[in-house]
Amino acid sequence: MSIQRFEPNGKRLSHVLVYNGIAYVTGQVAADRGQDAAGQTAQVLARIDDLLAKAGTDKSKILYAQVWLKYAVSDFAAMNTVWEDWIPQDALPARATVEANLAAENILVEIAVQAAV
């Protein structure tokens, strides 16, 4: 079974790949890191929409999402407000959210998903 890779990033990763009917979107962060958690979440989810489309799927087919927050206690509600407006209510995925020391000080949100194709 072949693996389809989309948007390779140098020598480290592909932003999305498809294998065996599942699209795997690597952790995405906001391009404009000057925004608050809600603003960064909106950017990340828009990017995920684009990557899922490249893989031939969409957010209604997300099976699992992993959310990392720099400040889980203070940013959880803001992230969830944006998430709840974005995700179809009849297609809620399994999801885990954790607090993490992210790769740069100004990254507040990172999200990775797996979706059926």
PAGUPA-971628 format. One record per residue (C-alpha): x, y, z. Coordinates in steps of 0.05 Angstrom, whole numbers, plus 5000, padded with zeros to 4 digits. Layout:
BEGIN
XYZ
...
END
This chain:
BEGIN
500050005000
503050674980
503751305021
501851974992
505752565021
503753295014
507553925030
514253645051
518154115096
525554045081
528353395109
523953345171
516753205155
510753235109
505153685132
500053165113
500452455088
495351925070
496051185084
490850645085
484951125081
487351585137
490152285130
495252475182
496153225192
502453405230
502153905287
500354595259
501855265291
499755975274
503556385223
501857035260
504156875330
502557575355
495257375364
492157095427
490056365435
483456465399
486756815341
492256285336
487055725340
483056035282
489356065240
491255345256
484355075240
484255445173
490955135157
488254445176
482354565129
487254695072
491554085088
485553625094
483053865026
489753694995
489052995024
482052924995
478052985059
475253505107
473953675180
467453265181
471752635176
476652785232
477452175275
482252435327
485253115346
491053275392
491353985419
497354265455
496554915494
502155325523
497455545579
491955035587
488455355646
488056055617
487255895543
482855275543
476255655539
478656115484
481255535442
474755145454
470355725432
473855745364
474054985359
466554925373
464955435319
469355055270
467854315280
461254045254
456953855314
454753215280
461952995269
465453085336
472152715337
475752405395
480452935423
485853035475
488253705500
494553795542
499054345566
505954335535
512354725530
511754885456
517455005407
517555765412
515456245467
510056575424
506755925401
500455855444
496755305406
498854705364
493854205334
494753545297
489153125268
487652455236
481852405187
478551875144
479451985070
END
